[in-house]
Amino acid sequence: MTKQYKAAIVGCGSIGQAHMQGYERLDNVDVVAVADPLEAARNMYMKEYGIPQGYATVAEMLEKAEPDIVSVCVWHLLHDTVTAEVAAGPSVKGIICEKPMAIGMGRADAMVDVCEANGVKLAISHQRRFTPGWEKAKELVEDGAIGIPLRADLRVKEGLANWGTHSIDGARYILGDPVAEWVMGAVERRTNKFERDTAIEDACMGLIHFGGSLQFFIQSDLWDRNSDAGKFFIRGTEGMLHVTETVLKLFNAETGGWTSVDLGLKEGDQAIGGNTNGAQTKELIEWIETGKESRGSGRIARDTVEVMMAMYESARHNKVIRLPMEEKEYPLELMINEGKLPLEDTERYDIRGFLDRSQIDETRYQQLRDDGIPHHQAMSIVHSEMGTEGIRPAPELASLKDSQSKDS
């Protein structure tokens, strides 16, 4: 008989809805509780998803709901402390923590350590590892379709920790989770830019060297050209791959040009939520029951955090950083505090600040939701109408068309 699992969600915002979609696809999981300090946020989840219990604190939720699996869907800087509190819950067997895993290697390693100490399986929600495009790309690489992998090119925006964590993690997954040997990075921060209360850069780039001849090059917030967290190019000695979550193209001697690879897509195959989060949860349960580590484990994810932190640390010291890195704090924040990134625009702003529900007009928000406006969009509209200070989008990036016009 299949074991039933009780699940709970900490943080009733936008991303928790993707976790809910995953839980809803599994017959052996019942979401029994949510925890969030905001009553309106708790009530929204309880009403929309039929969740019976809601709590203002994690401690009360752990004591009364006794969940087996907990999704940690709070903002980045809370990931480590909430994960530690949840891992200490007597009933907890597994945790799915949102990305980025942590801001700083000290926090990331502490998360792995506390979960291991409590016998809890920690998965990080790099859920795109479960998308058809990425899974098939991994299979093709393992079958030798592009020969020996040499280089992956990644282009993202809206912050390295926000989008870049998916891209770096995805390329690592497809190429067998190699461990980086050294990193060289460059950072620009001329505006006082934050993302979900975490200081971030205006732009950055990095060269990441792995064993053998394999390197990644990542650029963030430099050139748009349809950049995406789930899209990248991989080049090998015998061919190339153009990878997204739901589209895959192969170029080698046999294809004679770029050829689309059939992925057998099904309804619900998507980058976030749907079948993707369902598969992530299913594999966590298999890890709990069999001991076979999930592809999204905290142990694997901490290496992605280290690559990002090493990019910042390289810029901080103007040198190559060899791994494992020594610095355990957040190198970008250290650079800011050391005066190494003087600002031209000192006004603090947050490109995801509109997700903060603590001060919004709940009546107006509910009107928008009743009109069929999704949560994410409704939050943005409410903050815009209220004129909330310190919230503005990231600046537009140069497009291919812009670049061509300047060159002509």
C-alpha positions as CSV (number, residue, x, y, z in Angstrom):
1,M,0.0,0.0,0.0
2,T,1.3,3.4,-1.0
3,K,2.3,5.6,2.0
4,Q,0.5,8.9,2.4
5,Y,2.5,12.0,3.1
6,K,1.4,15.2,4.8
7,A,2.9,18.3,3.3
8,A,3.0,21.9,4.4
9,I,4.1,25.2,2.7
10,V,6.0,28.0,4.5
11,G,5.4,31.3,2.7
12,C,2.1,31.9,0.9
13,G,3.3,33.9,-2.0
14,S,3.7,33.4,-5.8
15,I,6.2,30.6,-5.9
16,G,4.4,28.5,-3.4
17,Q,1.6,28.1,-6.0
18,A,4.1,26.1,-8.2
19,H,4.8,23.8,-5.3
20,M,1.0,23.4,-4.8
21,Q,0.7,22.4,-8.5
22,G,3.3,19.7,-7.9
23,Y,1.6,18.3,-4.8
24,E,-1.8,18.3,-6.5
25,R,-0.4,15.8,-9.1
26,L,0.4,13.2,-6.5
27,D,-2.3,11.0,-5.0
28,N,-0.1,10.1,-2.0
29,V,0.4,13.7,-0.9
30,D,-2.1,15.8,1.1
31,V,-1.2,19.5,1.8
32,V,-2.5,19.9,5.3
33,A,-1.1,23.2,6.4
34,V,0.4,26.6,5.5
35,A,2.5,29.0,7.6
36,D,2.8,32.7,6.9
37,P,2.8,35.7,9.3
38,L,0.2,37.4,7.2
39,E,-3.3,36.2,7.8
40,A,-4.5,37.4,4.4
41,A,-1.9,35.3,2.7
42,R,-2.7,32.2,4.7
43,N,-6.4,32.6,4.1
44,M,-5.9,32.9,0.3
45,Y,-4.1,29.6,0.2
46,M,-6.5,27.8,2.5
47,K,-9.5,29.1,0.4
48,E,-8.0,28.5,-3.1
49,Y,-6.5,25.1,-2.4
50,G,-8.8,23.7,0.4
51,I,-6.0,23.5,2.9
52,P,-7.4,22.9,6.4
53,Q,-4.8,24.5,8.7
54,G,-3.1,27.8,8.7
55,Y,-0.5,29.1,11.2
56,A,1.3,32.4,11.8
57,T,4.6,30.6,12.8
58,V,6.6,27.7,11.6
59,A,6.9,26.4,15.2
60,E,3.1,26.1,15.6
61,M,2.7,24.5,12.2
62,L,5.3,21.9,13.0
63,E,3.8,21.1,16.4
64,K,0.2,20.9,15.3
65,A,0.2,19.8,11.7
66,E,3.1,17.3,11.9
67,P,4.0,17.4,8.2
68,D,6.3,14.9,6.5
69,I,7.3,17.2,3.7
70,V,7.7,21.0,3.9
71,S,8.1,23.5,1.1
72,V,10.2,26.5,2.1
73,C,9.0,29.4,-0.1
74,V,10.2,32.4,1.8
75,W,12.6,35.1,0.4
76,H,16.2,34.2,-0.2
77,L,17.8,35.5,3.0
78,L,15.4,33.4,5.1
79,H,16.1,30.1,3.4
80,D,18.8,28.9,5.8
81,T,17.1,29.8,9.1
82,V,13.7,28.5,8.1
83,T,15.2,25.3,6.7
84,A,17.0,24.8,10.0
85,E,13.9,25.3,12.0
86,V,11.9,23.0,9.8
87,A,14.6,20.3,9.8
88,A,14.3,20.1,13.6
89,G,10.7,19.2,13.4
90,P,10.2,15.7,14.7
91,S,7.8,14.7,11.9
92,V,9.7,16.2,9.0
93,K,11.3,13.7,6.5
94,G,11.9,16.0,3.5
95,I,12.3,19.6,2.6
96,I,11.9,21.4,-0.8
97,C,13.6,24.8,-0.5
98,E,13.2,27.4,-3.2
99,K,16.1,28.6,-5.2
100,P,18.6,30.2,-4.8
101,M,19.5,27.8,-2.1
102,A,21.3,30.5,-0.1
103,I,23.1,33.8,-0.3
104,G,26.6,32.8,0.8
105,M,28.4,29.5,1.2
106,G,28.2,29.6,5.0
107,R,24.5,29.6,4.8
108,A,24.3,26.9,2.1
109,D,26.6,24.5,3.9
110,A,24.8,25.0,7.1
111,M,21.5,24.0,5.4
112,V,23.1,20.7,4.2
113,D,24.7,20.1,7.6
114,V,21.5,20.7,9.7
115,C,19.4,18.4,7.4
116,E,22.0,15.6,7.5
117,A,22.2,15.9,11.3
118,N,18.4,15.5,11.6
119,G,18.1,12.8,9.0
120,V,16.0,15.1,6.7
121,K,16.3,14.9,2.9
122,L,16.9,18.4,1.5
123,A,16.0,19.2,-2.1
124,I,16.4,22.6,-3.7
125,S,13.8,23.7,-6.2
126,H,15.8,23.6,-9.3
127,Q,12.7,22.0,-10.7
128,R,13.7,22.5,-14.4
129,R,16.0,19.5,-14.0
130,F,12.7,17.5,-14.4
131,T,11.7,19.2,-17.7
132,P,11.6,17.1,-20.9
133,G,14.1,19.3,-22.8
134,W,16.7,19.1,-20.1
135,E,16.3,15.4,-19.5
136,K,16.5,14.5,-23.2
137,A,19.6,16.8,-23.6
138,K,21.3,15.0,-20.7
139,E,20.5,11.7,-22.4
140,L,21.9,12.8,-25.8
141,V,25.2,14.0,-24.1
142,E,25.5,10.7,-22.3
143,D,25.0,8.9,-25.6
144,G,27.8,10.9,-27.3
145,A,25.6,12.9,-29.7
146,I,27.9,16.0,-29.4
147,G,31.1,14.2,-28.6
148,I,33.2,15.5,-25.7
149,P,31.4,18.6,-24.2
150,L,33.6,21.7,-24.3
151,R,31.5,24.8,-23.6
152,A,28.1,26.0,-22.4
153,D,26.9,29.5,-23.0
154,L,24.3,31.0,-20.7
155,R,22.6,34.4,-20.9
156,V,20.2,35.5,-18.1
157,K,18.8,38.7,-16.6
158,E,17.1,40.0,-13.4
159,G,20.0,39.0,-11.2
160,L,22.5,36.2,-11.1
161,A,21.1,34.5,-8.0
162,N,17.5,34.9,-9.4
163,W,17.9,33.5,-12.9
164,G,21.5,32.5,-13.1
165,T,21.1,29.8,-10.5
166,H,18.7,27.9,-12.8
167,S,21.0,28.2,-15.8
168,I,24.2,27.2,-14.1
169,D,22.4,24.4,-12.4
170,G,20.8,23.2,-15.6
171,A,24.0,23.1,-17.6
172,R,25.7,21.2,-14.8
173,Y,22.8,18.7,-14.7
174,I,22.9,18.1,-18.5
175,L,26.7,17.6,-18.4
176,G,26.7,15.2,-15.4
177,D,27.0,17.7,-12.5
178,P,30.7,18.5,-12.9
179,V,32.4,20.4,-10.1
180,A,34.1,23.7,-10.9
181,E,37.8,24.1,-10.4
182,W,38.2,27.8,-10.8
183,V,36.0,30.9,-11.6
184,M,36.8,34.4,-13.0
185,G,34.1,37.0,-12.6
186,A,33.3,40.7,-13.3
187,V,30.6,42.8,-11.6
188,E,28.9,46.2,-12.2
189,R,26.7,47.8,-9.5
190,R,26.1,51.5,-10.1
191,T,22.5,51.6,-8.8
192,N,21.3,50.5,-5.4
193,K,19.5,47.4,-6.7
194,F,17.9,44.7,-4.7
195,E,15.9,41.6,-5.5
196,R,13.6,40.3,-2.8
197,D,15.5,42.2,-0.2
198,T,18.9,40.9,-1.3
199,A,21.5,43.2,-2.7
200,I,22.2,42.3,-6.4
201,E,24.4,43.6,-9.2
202,D,23.4,45.7,-12.2
203,A,25.3,43.3,-14.4
204,C,27.9,40.5,-14.3
205,M,29.7,37.9,-16.2
206,G,31.8,34.8,-15.4
207,L,34.0,32.2,-16.9
208,I,33.8,28.8,-15.0
209,H,36.3,26.1,-15.6
210,F,35.6,22.4,-14.8
211,G,37.8,19.4,-15.3
212,G,39.3,18.6,-18.7
213,S,38.3,21.1,-21.4
214,L,34.8,22.0,-20.1
215,Q,34.0,25.7,-19.5
216,F,30.8,27.7,-19.0
217,F,30.4,31.4,-19.9
218,I,27.5,33.2,-18.2
219,Q,26.4,36.8,-18.7
220,S,23.7,38.4,-16.6
221,D,21.8,41.6,-17.4
222,L,24.1,42.6,-20.2
223,W,22.4,41.6,-23.5
224,D,18.8,40.4,-23.7
225,R,18.2,38.8,-27.1
226,N,15.5,36.6,-25.5
227,S,17.7,35.6,-22.6
228,D,16.1,33.0,-20.3
229,A,16.8,31.1,-17.2
230,G,16.2,27.8,-18.9
231,K,17.9,28.3,-22.3
232,F,21.5,27.7,-23.2
233,F,23.8,26.4,-25.9
234,I,26.2,23.5,-25.4
235,R,29.1,22.8,-27.8
236,G,31.0,19.6,-28.0
237,T,33.8,18.1,-30.2
238,E,31.2,16.5,-32.5
239,G,28.1,18.7,-32.3
240,M,25.9,21.3,-30.5
241,L,22.7,21.5,-28.5
242,H,20.3,24.3,-28.2
243,V,18.4,23.6,-25.0
244,T,15.2,24.9,-23.4
245,E,12.8,23.2,-21.0
246,T,10.4,22.2,-23.8
247,V,12.4,22.7,-27.0
248,L,15.6,20.9,-28.0
249,K,17.6,21.2,-31.1
250,L,20.6,19.0,-32.1
251,F,23.4,19.7,-34.7
252,N,25.9,17.0,-35.6
253,A,27.2,15.0,-38.6
254,E,24.1,12.8,-38.6
255,T,21.5,15.5,-38.5
256,G,23.3,17.6,-41.3
257,G,22.0,20.8,-39.7
258,W,19.9,22.0,-36.8
259,T,17.2,19.4,-36.1
260,S,14.3,19.5,-33.6
261,V,14.3,16.6,-31.2
262,D,10.9,15.0,-30.4
263,L,10.2,15.4,-26.7
264,G,6.8,13.8,-26.5
265,L,5.4,16.7,-24.6
266,K,2.4,16.3,-22.4
267,E,-0.1,18.7,-20.9
268,G,1.5,20.2,-17.8
269,D,5.1,20.0,-19.1
270,Q,6.4,23.5,-18.2
271,A,9.3,25.3,-16.6
272,I,7.6,26.0,-13.3
273,G,4.8,24.2,-11.7
274,G,2.7,21.4,-13.3
275,N,4.3,18.1,-14.1
276,T,7.8,19.6,-13.3
277,N,7.2,20.3,-9.7
278,G,5.2,17.0,-9.4
279,A,8.2,15.0,-10.6
280,Q,10.5,16.9,-8.2
281,T,8.3,16.0,-5.3
282,K,7.9,12.4,-6.4
283,E,11.7,12.0,-6.6
284,L,12.1,13.5,-3.1
285,I,9.6,10.8,-1.8
286,E,11.6,8.1,-3.6
287,W,14.8,9.5,-1.8
288,I,13.0,9.3,1.5
289,E,11.8,5.7,0.9
290,T,14.8,4.2,-0.9
291,G,17.8,6.4,0.0
292,K,18.6,7.2,-3.7
293,E,19.6,10.8,-3.7
294,S,17.5,13.3,-5.7
295,R,19.0,15.0,-8.6
296,G,18.0,18.3,-6.9
297,S,19.7,17.5,-3.5
298,G,21.1,20.3,-1.4
299,R,24.5,18.6,-1.7
300,I,24.5,19.1,-5.4
301,A,22.8,22.5,-5.3
302,R,25.4,24.0,-3.0
303,D,28.0,23.6,-5.8
304,T,25.9,25.9,-8.0
305,V,25.8,28.5,-5.1
306,E,29.6,28.2,-4.9
307,V,30.0,29.1,-8.6
308,M,27.9,32.2,-8.2
309,M,29.6,33.3,-5.0
310,A,33.0,32.7,-6.6
311,M,32.1,35.0,-9.5
312,Y,31.5,37.8,-7.0
313,E,34.6,36.9,-5.0
314,S,36.7,37.1,-8.1
315,A,35.4,40.6,-8.9
316,R,36.0,41.5,-5.3
317,H,39.7,40.5,-5.4
318,N,40.4,41.0,-9.1
319,K,41.7,37.5,-9.5
320,V,40.8,33.9,-10.3
321,I,39.1,32.1,-7.5
322,R,40.0,28.4,-7.1
323,L,37.4,26.1,-5.5
324,P,36.5,25.3,-2.8
325,M,36.4,29.0,-1.9
326,E,37.4,30.2,1.5
327,E,34.9,33.1,1.9
328,K,31.7,32.0,3.6
329,E,29.8,35.3,3.6
330,Y,28.1,37.1,0.6
331,P,31.0,38.6,-1.4
332,L,28.8,41.1,-3.2
333,E,27.6,42.5,0.1
334,L,31.2,42.6,1.3
335,M,32.2,44.6,-1.8
336,I,29.4,47.1,-1.2
337,N,30.4,47.5,2.5
338,E,34.1,47.8,1.5
339,G,33.2,50.7,-0.8
340,K,34.4,48.9,-3.9
341,L,31.2,49.5,-5.8
342,P,30.4,53.3,-5.6
343,L,26.9,54.2,-6.6
344,E,25.7,56.7,-9.2
345,D,22.1,56.2,-8.1
346,T,21.9,55.8,-4.4
347,E,18.1,55.4,-4.1
348,R,17.4,51.8,-3.0
349,Y,14.9,49.9,-5.2
350,D,13.8,46.3,-5.4
351,I,12.9,44.7,-8.7
352,R,10.7,42.1,-6.9
353,G,9.5,44.5,-4.2
354,F,6.0,44.3,-5.6
355,L,5.8,40.7,-4.1
356,D,5.8,42.2,-0.6
357,R,2.3,41.8,0.8
358,S,2.8,43.3,4.2
359,Q,1.6,46.8,3.4
360,I,-0.8,46.4,0.5
361,D,-4.5,47.4,0.1
362,E,-6.1,44.0,0.6
363,T,-9.5,45.2,-0.5
364,R,-8.1,46.4,-3.8
365,Y,-6.1,43.2,-4.2
366,Q,-9.2,41.0,-3.7
367,Q,-11.1,43.1,-6.3
368,L,-8.4,42.3,-8.8
369,R,-8.4,38.7,-8.0
370,D,-12.2,38.5,-8.2
371,D,-11.8,40.0,-11.7
372,G,-9.6,37.1,-12.7
373,I,-6.2,38.8,-12.3
374,P,-3.5,36.3,-11.2
375,H,-1.7,36.9,-7.9
376,H,1.6,38.0,-9.3
377,Q,0.0,40.6,-11.6
378,A,-2.5,41.8,-9.0
379,M,0.3,42.5,-6.5
380,S,2.1,44.6,-9.1
381,I,-1.0,46.6,-9.9
382,V,-1.8,47.3,-6.2
383,H,1.7,48.5,-5.5
384,S,1.6,50.7,-8.6
385,E,-1.7,52.2,-7.7
386,M,-0.5,52.8,-4.1
387,G,2.7,54.4,-5.3
388,T,4.9,52.3,-3.1
389,E,8.4,53.7,-2.9
390,G,11.5,51.6,-3.7
391,I,9.8,49.4,-6.3
392,R,10.8,49.6,-9.9
393,P,11.7,47.1,-12.6
394,A,15.2,46.3,-13.8
395,P,16.3,48.6,-16.7
396,E,15.7,47.4,-20.3
397,L,18.6,45.5,-21.7
398,A,20.2,46.0,-25.2
399,S,18.5,43.8,-27.8
400,L,20.0,42.3,-31.0
401,K,18.2,45.0,-33.0
402,D,19.7,47.8,-30.9
403,S,23.2,46.4,-31.3
404,Q,22.8,46.1,-35.0
405,S,21.6,49.6,-35.4
406,K,24.5,51.0,-33.5
407,D,27.0,49.0,-35.6
408,S,25.5,50.1,-38.9
